[in-house]
């Protein structure tokens, strides 16, 4: 929200007044990066409604992509962990894990995205044209989780910090990467709401601990 507000009010006051009067929760991004990020944020809003149908298949693809052959039991456990990690990002109904897993496994097998190796193991069909679509659906979130976690480990290891410290550190770090044409950075990773959700998820799975003052 702060990023959108900053962009909108940019032409309403001179640059100096903008810096002095507008309170920004995170890092004050430069105009070049804002021009890249804002359209992506807007497009992401249109993509979000499709995630209800794409997230679970994307988790299956993600789990099997580097594993080679994977047992159904291990696949089930890994998908469950991803659901718990992204509980604040994606709409997934509690109590439907088993039904969702069985339905997704059946659909992906029928589409030949997953291939049965035996009665209790599968592997990913790397030639499937669906893979890129499933992974693209969750790539903005994976990117944000990766870079936010990397910045926390690099700059705040064994330290207490405030949320604003993370906002500034992540945004300023990613801004520099984008300005040096690092195309592995997804602009969605600059979004304050995305960074906040990442921290909530890290708390939820026990990687971070939130303390009251």
PyMOL commands that place a pseudoatom at each C-alpha (Angstrom):
pseudoatom trace, name=CA, resn=UNK, resi=1, chain=A, elem=C, hetatm=0, pos=[0.000, 0.000, 0.000]
pseudoatom trace, name=CA, resn=UNK, resi=2, chain=A, elem=C, hetatm=0, pos=[2.801, 2.419, 0.837]
pseudoatom trace, name=CA, resn=UNK, resi=3, chain=A, elem=C, hetatm=0, pos=[4.464, 1.714, -2.493]
pseudoatom trace, name=CA, resn=UNK, resi=4, chain=A, elem=C, hetatm=0, pos=[1.301, 2.472, -4.435]
pseudoatom trace, name=CA, resn=UNK, resi=5, chain=A, elem=C, hetatm=0, pos=[0.697, 5.640, -2.433]
pseudoatom trace, name=CA, resn=UNK, resi=6, chain=A, elem=C, hetatm=0, pos=[4.224, 6.853, -3.027]
pseudoatom trace, name=CA, resn=UNK, resi=7, chain=A, elem=C, hetatm=0, pos=[3.907, 6.403, -6.773]
pseudoatom trace, name=CA, resn=UNK, resi=8, chain=A, elem=C, hetatm=0, pos=[0.507, 8.105, -6.917]
pseudoatom trace, name=CA, resn=UNK, resi=9, chain=A, elem=C, hetatm=0, pos=[1.562, 11.208, -4.990]
pseudoatom trace, name=CA, resn=UNK, resi=10, chain=A, elem=C, hetatm=0, pos=[4.882, 11.585, -6.733]
pseudoatom trace, name=CA, resn=UNK, resi=11, chain=A, elem=C, hetatm=0, pos=[3.637, 14.228, -9.173]
pseudoatom trace, name=CA, resn=UNK, resi=12, chain=A, elem=C, hetatm=0, pos=[1.619, 16.111, -6.559]
pseudoatom trace, name=CA, resn=UNK, resi=13, chain=A, elem=C, hetatm=0, pos=[4.581, 17.597, -4.727]
pseudoatom trace, name=CA, resn=UNK, resi=14, chain=A, elem=C, hetatm=0, pos=[8.260, 18.268, -5.420]
pseudoatom trace, name=CA, resn=UNK, resi=15, chain=A, elem=C, hetatm=0, pos=[10.748, 15.464, -4.664]
pseudoatom trace, name=CA, resn=UNK, resi=16, chain=A, elem=C, hetatm=0, pos=[12.134, 17.164, -1.552]
pseudoatom trace, name=CA, resn=UNK, resi=17, chain=A, elem=C, hetatm=0, pos=[8.679, 17.655, -0.050]
pseudoatom trace, name=CA, resn=UNK, resi=18, chain=A, elem=C, hetatm=0, pos=[7.868, 14.036, -0.855]
pseudoatom trace, name=CA, resn=UNK, resi=19, chain=A, elem=C, hetatm=0, pos=[10.829, 12.752, 1.127]
pseudoatom trace, name=CA, resn=UNK, resi=20, chain=A, elem=C, hetatm=0, pos=[10.165, 15.071, 4.030]
pseudoatom trace, name=CA, resn=UNK, resi=21, chain=A, elem=C, hetatm=0, pos=[6.393, 14.588, 4.407]
pseudoatom trace, name=CA, resn=UNK, resi=22, chain=A, elem=C, hetatm=0, pos=[5.438, 11.104, 3.213]
pseudoatom trace, name=CA, resn=UNK, resi=23, chain=A, elem=C, hetatm=0, pos=[6.053, 8.400, 5.785]
pseudoatom trace, name=CA, resn=UNK, resi=24, chain=A, elem=C, hetatm=0, pos=[7.348, 5.225, 4.156]
pseudoatom trace, name=CA, resn=UNK, resi=25, chain=A, elem=C, hetatm=0, pos=[7.351, 1.966, 6.126]
pseudoatom trace, name=CA, resn=UNK, resi=26, chain=A, elem=C, hetatm=0, pos=[10.191, 0.511, 4.145]
pseudoatom trace, name=CA, resn=UNK, resi=27, chain=A, elem=C, hetatm=0, pos=[12.965, 1.699, 1.852]
pseudoatom trace, name=CA, resn=UNK, resi=28, chain=A, elem=C, hetatm=0, pos=[12.200, 4.659, -0.458]
pseudoatom trace, name=CA, resn=UNK, resi=29, chain=A, elem=C, hetatm=0, pos=[12.566, 2.947, -3.822]
pseudoatom trace, name=CA, resn=UNK, resi=30, chain=A, elem=C, hetatm=0, pos=[14.040, 4.859, -6.725]
pseudoatom trace, name=CA, resn=UNK, resi=31, chain=A, elem=C, hetatm=0, pos=[11.866, 5.854, -9.665]
pseudoatom trace, name=CA, resn=UNK, resi=32, chain=A, elem=C, hetatm=0, pos=[13.464, 3.347, -12.032]
pseudoatom trace, name=CA, resn=UNK, resi=33, chain=A, elem=C, hetatm=0, pos=[12.595, 0.407, -9.771]
pseudoatom trace, name=CA, resn=UNK, resi=34, chain=A, elem=C, hetatm=0, pos=[9.115, 1.795, -9.071]
pseudoatom trace, name=CA, resn=UNK, resi=35, chain=A, elem=C, hetatm=0, pos=[8.429, 1.892, -12.806]
pseudoatom trace, name=CA, resn=UNK, resi=36, chain=A, elem=C, hetatm=0, pos=[9.263, -1.817, -12.944]
pseudoatom trace, name=CA, resn=UNK, resi=37, chain=A, elem=C, hetatm=0, pos=[7.508, -2.913, -9.759]
pseudoatom trace, name=CA, resn=UNK, resi=38, chain=A, elem=C, hetatm=0, pos=[4.144, -1.126, -9.836]
pseudoatom trace, name=CA, resn=UNK, resi=39, chain=A, elem=C, hetatm=0, pos=[2.854, -2.705, -13.099]
pseudoatom trace, name=CA, resn=UNK, resi=40, chain=A, elem=C, hetatm=0, pos=[3.878, -6.141, -11.797]
pseudoatom trace, name=CA, resn=UNK, resi=41, chain=A, elem=C, hetatm=0, pos=[1.978, -5.564, -8.550]
pseudoatom trace, name=CA, resn=UNK, resi=42, chain=A, elem=C, hetatm=0, pos=[-1.102, -4.645, -10.574]
pseudoatom trace, name=CA, resn=UNK, resi=43, chain=A, elem=C, hetatm=0, pos=[-0.839, -7.751, -12.760]
pseudoatom trace, name=CA, resn=UNK, resi=44, chain=A, elem=C, hetatm=0, pos=[-0.380, -9.953, -9.707]
pseudoatom trace, name=CA, resn=UNK, resi=45, chain=A, elem=C, hetatm=0, pos=[-3.804, -8.880, -8.431]
pseudoatom trace, name=CA, resn=UNK, resi=46, chain=A, elem=C, hetatm=0, pos=[-5.352, -10.353, -11.579]
pseudoatom trace, name=CA, resn=UNK, resi=47, chain=A, elem=C, hetatm=0, pos=[-3.380, -13.592, -11.185]
pseudoatom trace, name=CA, resn=UNK, resi=48, chain=A, elem=C, hetatm=0, pos=[-4.313, -14.193, -7.546]
pseudoatom trace, name=CA, resn=UNK, resi=49, chain=A, elem=C, hetatm=0, pos=[-7.861, -15.537, -8.203]
pseudoatom trace, name=CA, resn=UNK, resi=50, chain=A, elem=C, hetatm=0, pos=[-6.379, -18.421, -10.230]
pseudoatom trace, name=CA, resn=UNK, resi=51, chain=A, elem=C, hetatm=0, pos=[-4.111, -19.552, -7.406]
pseudoatom trace, name=CA, resn=UNK, resi=52, chain=A, elem=C, hetatm=0, pos=[-6.882, -21.502, -5.678]
pseudoatom trace, name=CA, resn=UNK, resi=53, chain=A, elem=C, hetatm=0, pos=[-6.750, -24.046, -8.532]
pseudoatom trace, name=CA, resn=UNK, resi=54, chain=A, elem=C, hetatm=0, pos=[-3.041, -23.864, -9.325]
pseudoatom trace, name=CA, resn=UNK, resi=55, chain=A, elem=C, hetatm=0, pos=[-1.327, -23.849, -5.923]
pseudoatom trace, name=CA, resn=UNK, resi=56, chain=A, elem=C, hetatm=0, pos=[-1.780, -27.518, -5.011]
pseudoatom trace, name=CA, resn=UNK, resi=57, chain=A, elem=C, hetatm=0, pos=[-0.611, -28.843, -8.430]
pseudoatom trace, name=CA, resn=UNK, resi=58, chain=A, elem=C, hetatm=0, pos=[2.318, -26.410, -8.242]
pseudoatom trace, name=CA, resn=UNK, resi=59, chain=A, elem=C, hetatm=0, pos=[3.343, -27.914, -4.893]
pseudoatom trace, name=CA, resn=UNK, resi=60, chain=A, elem=C, hetatm=0, pos=[3.347, -31.399, -6.448]
pseudoatom trace, name=CA, resn=UNK, resi=61, chain=A, elem=C, hetatm=0, pos=[5.558, -30.218, -9.301]
pseudoatom trace, name=CA, resn=UNK, resi=62, chain=A, elem=C, hetatm=0, pos=[7.898, -28.375, -6.946]
pseudoatom trace, name=CA, resn=UNK, resi=63, chain=A, elem=C, hetatm=0, pos=[8.335, -31.429, -4.713]
pseudoatom trace, name=CA, resn=UNK, resi=64, chain=A, elem=C, hetatm=0, pos=[9.007, -33.849, -7.551]
pseudoatom trace, name=CA, resn=UNK, resi=65, chain=A, elem=C, hetatm=0, pos=[11.109, -31.623, -9.806]
pseudoatom trace, name=CA, resn=UNK, resi=66, chain=A, elem=C, hetatm=0, pos=[14.456, -32.277, -8.113]
pseudoatom trace, name=CA, resn=UNK, resi=67, chain=A, elem=C, hetatm=0, pos=[13.632, -35.553, -6.371]
pseudoatom trace, name=CA, resn=UNK, resi=68, chain=A, elem=C, hetatm=0, pos=[13.554, -37.870, -9.348]
pseudoatom trace, name=CA, resn=UNK, resi=69, chain=A, elem=C, hetatm=0, pos=[11.439, -40.702, -8.001]
pseudoatom trace, name=CA, resn=UNK, resi=70, chain=A, elem=C, hetatm=0, pos=[9.397, -39.856, -4.896]
pseudoatom trace, name=CA, resn=UNK, resi=71, chain=A, elem=C, hetatm=0, pos=[7.211, -42.094, -2.768]
pseudoatom trace, name=CA, resn=UNK, resi=72, chain=A, elem=C, hetatm=0, pos=[3.580, -41.127, -2.328]
pseudoatom trace, name=CA, resn=UNK, resi=73, chain=A, elem=C, hetatm=0, pos=[4.166, -40.938, 1.426]
pseudoatom trace, name=CA, resn=UNK, resi=74, chain=A, elem=C, hetatm=0, pos=[7.077, -38.490, 1.089]
pseudoatom trace, name=CA, resn=UNK, resi=75, chain=A, elem=C, hetatm=0, pos=[5.186, -36.472, -1.509]
pseudoatom trace, name=CA, resn=UNK, resi=76, chain=A, elem=C, hetatm=0, pos=[2.213, -36.220, 0.823]
pseudoatom trace, name=CA, resn=UNK, resi=77, chain=A, elem=C, hetatm=0, pos=[4.413, -34.983, 3.690]
pseudoatom trace, name=CA, resn=UNK, resi=78, chain=A, elem=C, hetatm=0, pos=[6.234, -32.428, 1.543]
pseudoatom trace, name=CA, resn=UNK, resi=79, chain=A, elem=C, hetatm=0, pos=[3.025, -31.028, 0.072]
pseudoatom trace, name=CA, resn=UNK, resi=80, chain=A, elem=C, hetatm=0, pos=[1.629, -30.741, 3.600]
pseudoatom trace, name=CA, resn=UNK, resi=81, chain=A, elem=C, hetatm=0, pos=[4.697, -28.738, 4.669]
pseudoatom trace, name=CA, resn=UNK, resi=82, chain=A, elem=C, hetatm=0, pos=[4.270, -26.368, 1.715]
pseudoatom trace, name=CA, resn=UNK, resi=83, chain=A, elem=C, hetatm=0, pos=[0.596, -25.880, 2.547]
pseudoatom trace, name=CA, resn=UNK, resi=84, chain=A, elem=C, hetatm=0, pos=[1.556, -24.943, 6.092]
pseudoatom trace, name=CA, resn=UNK, resi=85, chain=A, elem=C, hetatm=0, pos=[4.254, -22.581, 4.864]
pseudoatom trace, name=CA, resn=UNK, resi=86, chain=A, elem=C, hetatm=0, pos=[1.994, -20.732, 2.426]
pseudoatom trace, name=CA, resn=UNK, resi=87, chain=A, elem=C, hetatm=0, pos=[-1.131, -20.743, 4.591]
pseudoatom trace, name=CA, resn=UNK, resi=88, chain=A, elem=C, hetatm=0, pos=[-1.152, -16.917, 4.732]
pseudoatom trace, name=CA, resn=UNK, resi=89, chain=A, elem=C, hetatm=0, pos=[-0.635, -16.492, 0.997]
pseudoatom trace, name=CA, resn=UNK, resi=90, chain=A, elem=C, hetatm=0, pos=[-2.980, -18.987, -0.635]
pseudoatom trace, name=CA, resn=UNK, resi=91, chain=A, elem=C, hetatm=0, pos=[-6.557, -20.081, -0.026]
pseudoatom trace, name=CA, resn=UNK, resi=92, chain=A, elem=C, hetatm=0, pos=[-6.460, -23.675, 1.235]
pseudoatom trace, name=CA, resn=UNK, resi=93, chain=A, elem=C, hetatm=0, pos=[-9.210, -25.033, 3.426]
pseudoatom trace, name=CA, resn=UNK, resi=94, chain=A, elem=C, hetatm=0, pos=[-8.146, -26.748, 6.686]
pseudoatom trace, name=CA, resn=UNK, resi=95, chain=A, elem=C, hetatm=0, pos=[-9.350, -30.327, 6.892]
pseudoatom trace, name=CA, resn=UNK, resi=96, chain=A, elem=C, hetatm=0, pos=[-9.353, -30.870, 3.126]
pseudoatom trace, name=CA, resn=UNK, resi=97, chain=A, elem=C, hetatm=0, pos=[-5.681, -31.880, 2.868]
pseudoatom trace, name=CA, resn=UNK, resi=98, chain=A, elem=C, hetatm=0, pos=[-6.327, -35.566, 2.141]
pseudoatom trace, name=CA, resn=UNK, resi=99, chain=A, elem=C, hetatm=0, pos=[-9.093, -34.933, -0.383]
pseudoatom trace, name=CA, resn=UNK, resi=100, chain=A, elem=C, hetatm=0, pos=[-7.071, -32.218, -2.149]
pseudoatom trace, name=CA, resn=UNK, resi=101, chain=A, elem=C, hetatm=0, pos=[-4.016, -34.476, -2.282]
pseudoatom trace, name=CA, resn=UNK, resi=102, chain=A, elem=C, hetatm=0, pos=[-5.859, -37.438, -3.780]
pseudoatom trace, name=CA, resn=UNK, resi=103, chain=A, elem=C, hetatm=0, pos=[-7.713, -35.295, -6.326]
pseudoatom trace, name=CA, resn=UNK, resi=104, chain=A, elem=C, hetatm=0, pos=[-4.552, -33.469, -7.415]
pseudoatom trace, name=CA, resn=UNK, resi=105, chain=A, elem=C, hetatm=0, pos=[-2.565, -36.695, -7.669]
pseudoatom trace, name=CA, resn=UNK, resi=106, chain=A, elem=C, hetatm=0, pos=[-5.270, -38.211, -9.875]
pseudoatom trace, name=CA, resn=UNK, resi=107, chain=A, elem=C, hetatm=0, pos=[-5.521, -35.148, -12.142]
pseudoatom trace, name=CA, resn=UNK, resi=108, chain=A, elem=C, hetatm=0, pos=[-1.758, -34.746, -12.597]
pseudoatom trace, name=CA, resn=UNK, resi=109, chain=A, elem=C, hetatm=0, pos=[-1.420, -38.444, -13.390]
pseudoatom trace, name=CA, resn=UNK, resi=110, chain=A, elem=C, hetatm=0, pos=[-4.173, -38.228, -16.002]
pseudoatom trace, name=CA, resn=UNK, resi=111, chain=A, elem=C, hetatm=0, pos=[-2.477, -35.187, -17.548]
pseudoatom trace, name=CA, resn=UNK, resi=112, chain=A, elem=C, hetatm=0, pos=[0.836, -37.093, -17.579]
pseudoatom trace, name=CA, resn=UNK, resi=113, chain=A, elem=C, hetatm=0, pos=[2.477, -34.421, -15.450]
pseudoatom trace, name=CA, resn=UNK, resi=114, chain=A, elem=C, hetatm=0, pos=[3.234, -37.189, -12.957]
pseudoatom trace, name=CA, resn=UNK, resi=115, chain=A, elem=C, hetatm=0, pos=[4.092, -40.716, -14.002]
pseudoatom trace, name=CA, resn=UNK, resi=116, chain=A, elem=C, hetatm=0, pos=[3.550, -43.761, -11.790]
pseudoatom trace, name=CA, resn=UNK, resi=117, chain=A, elem=C, hetatm=0, pos=[6.724, -45.754, -11.197]
pseudoatom trace, name=CA, resn=UNK, resi=118, chain=A, elem=C, hetatm=0, pos=[5.078, -48.288, -8.913]
pseudoatom trace, name=CA, resn=UNK, resi=119, chain=A, elem=C, hetatm=0, pos=[1.963, -48.533, -6.780]
pseudoatom trace, name=CA, resn=UNK, resi=120, chain=A, elem=C, hetatm=0, pos=[3.503, -46.204, -4.192]
pseudoatom trace, name=CA, resn=UNK, resi=121, chain=A, elem=C, hetatm=0, pos=[5.883, -43.886, -6.075]
pseudoatom trace, name=CA, resn=UNK, resi=122, chain=A, elem=C, hetatm=0, pos=[5.812, -41.295, -8.863]
pseudoatom trace, name=CA, resn=UNK, resi=123, chain=A, elem=C, hetatm=0, pos=[8.139, -39.082, -10.864]
pseudoatom trace, name=CA, resn=UNK, resi=124, chain=A, elem=C, hetatm=0, pos=[7.744, -35.836, -12.750]
pseudoatom trace, name=CA, resn=UNK, resi=125, chain=A, elem=C, hetatm=0, pos=[7.426, -35.928, -16.522]
pseudoatom trace, name=CA, resn=UNK, resi=126, chain=A, elem=C, hetatm=0, pos=[9.929, -33.195, -17.366]
pseudoatom trace, name=CA, resn=UNK, resi=127, chain=A, elem=C, hetatm=0, pos=[8.506, -32.900, -20.889]
pseudoatom trace, name=CA, resn=UNK, resi=128, chain=A, elem=C, hetatm=0, pos=[5.064, -31.864, -19.707]
pseudoatom trace, name=CA, resn=UNK, resi=129, chain=A, elem=C, hetatm=0, pos=[4.025, -28.416, -21.014]
pseudoatom trace, name=CA, resn=UNK, resi=130, chain=A, elem=C, hetatm=0, pos=[2.026, -27.804, -17.826]
pseudoatom trace, name=CA, resn=UNK, resi=131, chain=A, elem=C, hetatm=0, pos=[5.062, -27.577, -15.558]
pseudoatom trace, name=CA, resn=UNK, resi=132, chain=A, elem=C, hetatm=0, pos=[6.004, -24.011, -16.449]
pseudoatom trace, name=CA, resn=UNK, resi=133, chain=A, elem=C, hetatm=0, pos=[2.436, -22.817, -15.877]
pseudoatom trace, name=CA, resn=UNK, resi=134, chain=A, elem=C, hetatm=0, pos=[2.169, -24.378, -12.438]
pseudoatom trace, name=CA, resn=UNK, resi=135, chain=A, elem=C, hetatm=0, pos=[5.548, -23.108, -11.265]
pseudoatom trace, name=CA, resn=UNK, resi=136, chain=A, elem=C, hetatm=0, pos=[4.923, -19.633, -12.687]
pseudoatom trace, name=CA, resn=UNK, resi=137, chain=A, elem=C, hetatm=0, pos=[1.816, -19.362, -10.527]
pseudoatom trace, name=CA, resn=UNK, resi=138, chain=A, elem=C, hetatm=0, pos=[3.768, -19.609, -7.269]
pseudoatom trace, name=CA, resn=UNK, resi=139, chain=A, elem=C, hetatm=0, pos=[7.140, -18.225, -8.384]
pseudoatom trace, name=CA, resn=UNK, resi=140, chain=A, elem=C, hetatm=0, pos=[6.470, -14.687, -7.021]
pseudoatom trace, name=CA, resn=UNK, resi=141, chain=A, elem=C, hetatm=0, pos=[5.891, -16.132, -3.549]
pseudoatom trace, name=CA, resn=UNK, resi=142, chain=A, elem=C, hetatm=0, pos=[8.878, -18.486, -3.730]
pseudoatom trace, name=CA, resn=UNK, resi=143, chain=A, elem=C, hetatm=0, pos=[11.062, -15.591, -4.817]
pseudoatom trace, name=CA, resn=UNK, resi=144, chain=A, elem=C, hetatm=0, pos=[9.926, -13.379, -1.946]
pseudoatom trace, name=CA, resn=UNK, resi=145, chain=A, elem=C, hetatm=0, pos=[10.389, -16.144, 0.636]
pseudoatom trace, name=CA, resn=UNK, resi=146, chain=A, elem=C, hetatm=0, pos=[13.853, -16.932, -0.706]
pseudoatom trace, name=CA, resn=UNK, resi=147, chain=A, elem=C, hetatm=0, pos=[15.207, -13.377, -0.709]
pseudoatom trace, name=CA, resn=UNK, resi=148, chain=A, elem=C, hetatm=0, pos=[13.547, -12.308, 2.532]
pseudoatom trace, name=CA, resn=UNK, resi=149, chain=A, elem=C, hetatm=0, pos=[14.979, -15.359, 4.288]
pseudoatom trace, name=CA, resn=UNK, resi=150, chain=A, elem=C, hetatm=0, pos=[18.391, -14.745, 2.736]
pseudoatom trace, name=CA, resn=UNK, resi=151, chain=A, elem=C, hetatm=0, pos=[18.475, -11.131, 3.957]
pseudoatom trace, name=CA, resn=UNK, resi=152, chain=A, elem=C, hetatm=0, pos=[17.386, -12.177, 7.465]
pseudoatom trace, name=CA, resn=UNK, resi=153, chain=A, elem=C, hetatm=0, pos=[20.106, -14.818, 7.682]
pseudoatom trace, name=CA, resn=UNK, resi=154, chain=A, elem=C, hetatm=0, pos=[22.725, -12.464, 6.289]
pseudoatom trace, name=CA, resn=UNK, resi=155, chain=A, elem=C, hetatm=0, pos=[21.943, -9.295, 8.219]
pseudoatom trace, name=CA, resn=UNK, resi=156, chain=A, elem=C, hetatm=0, pos=[19.964, -10.299, 11.306]
pseudoatom trace, name=CA, resn=UNK, resi=157, chain=A, elem=C, hetatm=0, pos=[21.365, -13.666, 12.349]
pseudoatom trace, name=CA, resn=UNK, resi=158, chain=A, elem=C, hetatm=0, pos=[21.068, -14.043, 16.138]
pseudoatom trace, name=CA, resn=UNK, resi=159, chain=A, elem=C, hetatm=0, pos=[19.772, -10.483, 16.474]
pseudoatom trace, name=CA, resn=UNK, resi=160, chain=A, elem=C, hetatm=0, pos=[16.459, -9.023, 17.549]
pseudoatom trace, name=CA, resn=UNK, resi=161, chain=A, elem=C, hetatm=0, pos=[14.883, -6.770, 14.948]
pseudoatom trace, name=CA, resn=UNK, resi=162, chain=A, elem=C, hetatm=0, pos=[11.703, -4.928, 14.066]
pseudoatom trace, name=CA, resn=UNK, resi=163, chain=A, elem=C, hetatm=0, pos=[9.550, -5.558, 11.007]
pseudoatom trace, name=CA, resn=UNK, resi=164, chain=A, elem=C, hetatm=0, pos=[10.574, -2.177, 9.584]
pseudoatom trace, name=CA, resn=UNK, resi=165, chain=A, elem=C, hetatm=0, pos=[14.231, -3.264, 9.732]
pseudoatom trace, name=CA, resn=UNK, resi=166, chain=A, elem=C, hetatm=0, pos=[13.376, -6.182, 7.449]
pseudoatom trace, name=CA, resn=UNK, resi=167, chain=A, elem=C, hetatm=0, pos=[11.324, -4.002, 5.100]
pseudoatom trace, name=CA, resn=UNK, resi=168, chain=A, elem=C, hetatm=0, pos=[14.227, -1.629, 4.608]
pseudoatom trace, name=CA, resn=UNK, resi=169, chain=A, elem=C, hetatm=0, pos=[16.892, -4.320, 4.350]
pseudoatom trace, name=CA, resn=UNK, resi=170, chain=A, elem=C, hetatm=0, pos=[14.970, -6.484, 1.858]
pseudoatom trace, name=CA, resn=UNK, resi=171, chain=A, elem=C, hetatm=0, pos=[13.803, -3.639, -0.364]
pseudoatom trace, name=CA, resn=UNK, resi=172, chain=A, elem=C, hetatm=0, pos=[17.160, -1.870, -0.471]
pseudoatom trace, name=CA, resn=UNK, resi=173, chain=A, elem=C, hetatm=0, pos=[18.963, -5.151, -1.206]
pseudoatom trace, name=CA, resn=UNK, resi=174, chain=A, elem=C, hetatm=0, pos=[16.571, -6.153, -3.983]
pseudoatom trace, name=CA, resn=UNK, resi=175, chain=A, elem=C, hetatm=0, pos=[16.618, -2.653, -5.442]
pseudoatom trace, name=CA, resn=UNK, resi=176, chain=A, elem=C, hetatm=0, pos=[20.360, -2.913, -5.965]
pseudoatom trace, name=CA, resn=UNK, resi=177, chain=A, elem=C, hetatm=0, pos=[19.978, -6.361, -7.529]
pseudoatom trace, name=CA, resn=UNK, resi=178, chain=A, elem=C, hetatm=0, pos=[17.334, -5.088, -9.944]
pseudoatom trace, name=CA, resn=UNK, resi=179, chain=A, elem=C, hetatm=0, pos=[19.430, -2.040, -10.872]
pseudoatom trace, name=CA, resn=UNK, resi=180, chain=A, elem=C, hetatm=0, pos=[22.309, -4.373, -11.769]
pseudoatom trace, name=CA, resn=UNK, resi=181, chain=A, elem=C, hetatm=0, pos=[19.962, -6.304, -14.097]
pseudoatom trace, name=CA, resn=UNK, resi=182, chain=A, elem=C, hetatm=0, pos=[19.611, -9.373, -11.901]
pseudoatom trace, name=CA, resn=UNK, resi=183, chain=A, elem=C, hetatm=0, pos=[16.690, -10.972, -13.732]
pseudoatom trace, name=CA, resn=UNK, resi=184, chain=A, elem=C, hetatm=0, pos=[16.204, -13.657, -11.088]
pseudoatom trace, name=CA, resn=UNK, resi=185, chain=A, elem=C, hetatm=0, pos=[14.517, -11.044, -8.858]
pseudoatom trace, name=CA, resn=UNK, resi=186, chain=A, elem=C, hetatm=0, pos=[10.733, -10.978, -9.116]
pseudoatom trace, name=CA, resn=UNK, resi=187, chain=A, elem=C, hetatm=0, pos=[9.464, -7.420, -8.457]
pseudoatom trace, name=CA, resn=UNK, resi=188, chain=A, elem=C, hetatm=0, pos=[6.693, -8.835, -6.251]
pseudoatom trace, name=CA, resn=UNK, resi=189, chain=A, elem=C, hetatm=0, pos=[9.409, -9.521, -3.661]
pseudoatom trace, name=CA, resn=UNK, resi=190, chain=A, elem=C, hetatm=0, pos=[9.530, -5.744, -3.051]
pseudoatom trace, name=CA, resn=UNK, resi=191, chain=A, elem=C, hetatm=0, pos=[5.915, -5.656, -1.848]
pseudoatom trace, name=CA, resn=UNK, resi=192, chain=A, elem=C, hetatm=0, pos=[5.630, -4.825, 1.859]
pseudoatom trace, name=CA, resn=UNK, resi=193, chain=A, elem=C, hetatm=0, pos=[2.570, -7.038, 2.273]
pseudoatom trace, name=CA, resn=UNK, resi=194, chain=A, elem=C, hetatm=0, pos=[4.448, -9.948, 0.710]
pseudoatom trace, name=CA, resn=UNK, resi=195, chain=A, elem=C, hetatm=0, pos=[7.424, -9.425, 3.031]
pseudoatom trace, name=CA, resn=UNK, resi=196, chain=A, elem=C, hetatm=0, pos=[5.073, -9.192, 6.033]
pseudoatom trace, name=CA, resn=UNK, resi=197, chain=A, elem=C, hetatm=0, pos=[3.354, -12.435, 5.049]
pseudoatom trace, name=CA, resn=UNK, resi=198, chain=A, elem=C, hetatm=0, pos=[6.717, -14.121, 4.632]
pseudoatom trace, name=CA, resn=UNK, resi=199, chain=A, elem=C, hetatm=0, pos=[7.683, -13.188, 8.179]
pseudoatom trace, name=CA, resn=UNK, resi=200, chain=A, elem=C, hetatm=0, pos=[4.341, -14.479, 9.498]
pseudoatom trace, name=CA, resn=UNK, resi=201, chain=A, elem=C, hetatm=0, pos=[4.917, -17.771, 7.709]
pseudoatom trace, name=CA, resn=UNK, resi=202, chain=A, elem=C, hetatm=0, pos=[8.462, -18.047, 9.073]
pseudoatom trace, name=CA, resn=UNK, resi=203, chain=A, elem=C, hetatm=0, pos=[7.010, -17.532, 12.552]
pseudoatom trace, name=CA, resn=UNK, resi=204, chain=A, elem=C, hetatm=0, pos=[4.330, -20.129, 11.855]
pseudoatom trace, name=CA, resn=UNK, resi=205, chain=A, elem=C, hetatm=0, pos=[6.859, -22.838, 10.956]
pseudoatom trace, name=CA, resn=UNK, resi=206, chain=A, elem=C, hetatm=0, pos=[9.198, -21.916, 13.816]
pseudoatom trace, name=CA, resn=UNK, resi=207, chain=A, elem=C, hetatm=0, pos=[12.019, -20.178, 11.946]
pseudoatom trace, name=CA, resn=UNK, resi=208, chain=A, elem=C, hetatm=0, pos=[11.294, -16.795, 13.560]
pseudoatom trace, name=CA, resn=UNK, resi=209, chain=A, elem=C, hetatm=0, pos=[9.937, -15.955, 17.000]
pseudoatom trace, name=CA, resn=UNK, resi=210, chain=A, elem=C, hetatm=0, pos=[7.739, -12.925, 17.546]
pseudoatom trace, name=CA, resn=UNK, resi=211, chain=A, elem=C, hetatm=0, pos=[8.066, -11.210, 20.902]
pseudoatom trace, name=CA, resn=UNK, resi=212, chain=A, elem=C, hetatm=0, pos=[5.866, -8.538, 22.478]
pseudoatom trace, name=CA, resn=UNK, resi=213, chain=A, elem=C, hetatm=0, pos=[7.507, -5.409, 23.866]
for i in range(1, 213): cmd.bond("trace and resi %d" % i, "trace and resi %d" % (i + 1))
show_as sticks, trace
zoom trace
